[in-house]
């Protein structure tokens, strides 16, 4: 089980992990060892709560396909096990972020003192600029 919160967890059989060859330089082992991991997680068919599914699907994340599948690639570590753990941790973070509620913005007003200070500063700057002009006869 992959535990996201106290109430939400995902069975590991819903997550597909495939080992692939990592990109980049790696010396003699690069063509022999598959140390990178492709993680595929079908959001629509998962056991996540409906509100979590909708938030993930509507997030506009480029890693989510049109079929509702989240695809992650992890290749930052040298071993397959570390890359698997990193991919699962990233999946956990993505789902946990989607569960967070955004704070409602409270509209604020500018105080009268701030408005008057701003207008005074503008008139002073304007006066300085008029004094820079050439004097006409």
C-alpha positions in Angstrom: 0.0 0.0 0.0 1.1 3.5 -0.8 -0.2 5.7 2.1 -1.0 9.3 1.0 -2.9 10.5 4.2 -4.3 8.7 7.2 -7.6 8.1 5.3 -6.3 7.7 1.7 -4.1 4.9 0.4 -3.5 3.2 -2.9 -2.9 -0.5 -3.4 0.3 -1.2 -5.2 -1.5 -3.3 -7.8 -3.0 -0.1 -9.2 0.4 1.3 -10.0 2.4 0.0 -12.9 6.2 0.2 -12.6 8.4 -0.6 -15.7 12.2 -0.6 -15.7 13.7 1.1 -18.7 17.2 2.2 -19.7 18.2 5.6 -18.3 19.2 8.4 -20.6 22.6 10.2 -20.6 26.1 9.0 -19.9 26.7 6.0 -17.8 29.9 4.3 -19.0 30.1 0.6 -19.9 26.9 -0.3 -18.0 24.6 2.1 -19.8 23.6 -0.5 -22.5 23.2 -3.4 -20.1 21.4 -2.1 -17.0 17.8 -0.9 -16.9 17.9 1.4 -13.9 15.3 4.1 -14.8 11.6 3.6 -13.9 8.4 4.5 -15.7 5.4 4.7 -13.4 1.9 4.6 -14.8 -1.1 5.3 -12.6 -4.6 5.2 -14.0 -6.5 8.0 -12.2 -10.0 7.1 -13.5 -9.9 3.4 -12.5 -8.1 4.0 -9.2 -9.5 3.7 -5.7 -9.0 7.4 -4.9 -12.0 9.5 -3.7 -14.0 11.1 -6.5 -13.1 14.7 -5.5 -9.4 13.8 -5.6 -9.8 12.2 -9.1 -11.5 15.3 -10.4 -8.9 17.6 -9.0 -6.1 15.6 -10.5 -7.8 15.3 -13.9 -8.7 19.1 -14.0 -5.2 20.2 -12.8 -3.9 20.6 -16.4 -0.7 18.7 -15.6 1.1 17.7 -18.7 2.0 14.3 -17.3 -1.6 13.3 -17.3 -2.8 11.8 -20.6 -6.2 12.2 -22.3 -7.1 8.7 -21.0 -6.6 9.8 -17.4 -3.2 8.1 -16.9 -0.4 9.8 -14.9 3.0 8.9 -16.3 6.2 9.6 -14.3 9.8 8.8 -15.2 12.5 8.5 -12.5 16.1 8.2 -13.4 18.0 10.4 -10.9 19.5 7.5 -8.9 21.9 4.8 -10.0 19.9 1.8 -8.8 16.5 0.6 -9.8 15.2 0.3 -6.2 16.0 4.0 -5.4 14.3 5.1 -8.6 11.2 3.1 -7.7 11.1 4.7 -4.3 11.6 8.2 -5.9 8.8 7.6 -8.4 6.4 6.4 -5.7 7.3 9.4 -3.5 6.6 11.8 -6.4 3.3 10.1 -7.0 2.4 10.5 -3.4 3.4 14.2 -3.5 1.3 14.9 -6.6 -1.8 13.3 -5.0 -1.2 15.0 -1.7 -0.9 18.4 -3.4 -4.2 17.8 -5.2 -5.9 17.2 -1.9 -4.9 20.6 -0.4 -7.6 23.2 -0.4 -6.7 26.6 -1.7 -7.2 29.5 0.7 -10.0 31.9 -0.3 -8.6 35.3 -1.1 -10.0 38.1 1.0 -10.2 41.3 -1.0 -8.5 44.2 0.8 -8.8 48.0 0.4 -6.1 50.6 0.2 -6.3 53.1 3.1 -6.9 56.8 2.5 -3.5 57.7 3.9 -1.7 55.4 1.3 -3.7 57.0 -1.5 -2.8 60.5 -0.4 0.9 59.6 0.0 1.0 58.1 -3.5 -0.7 61.1 -5.1 1.7 63.5 -3.2 4.7 61.5 -4.5 3.4 61.6 -8.0 2.8 65.4 -8.0 6.3 66.0 -6.5 7.9 63.8 -9.3 5.9 65.7 -11.9 7.1 69.0 -10.5 10.7 67.8 -10.7 10.2 66.8 -14.3 8.7 70.1 -15.3 11.7 71.9 -13.8 14.0 69.9 -16.1 12.4 71.3 -19.2 14.1 74.0 -21.2 13.1 77.5 -20.3 11.2 79.2 -23.1 11.3 83.0 -23.5 
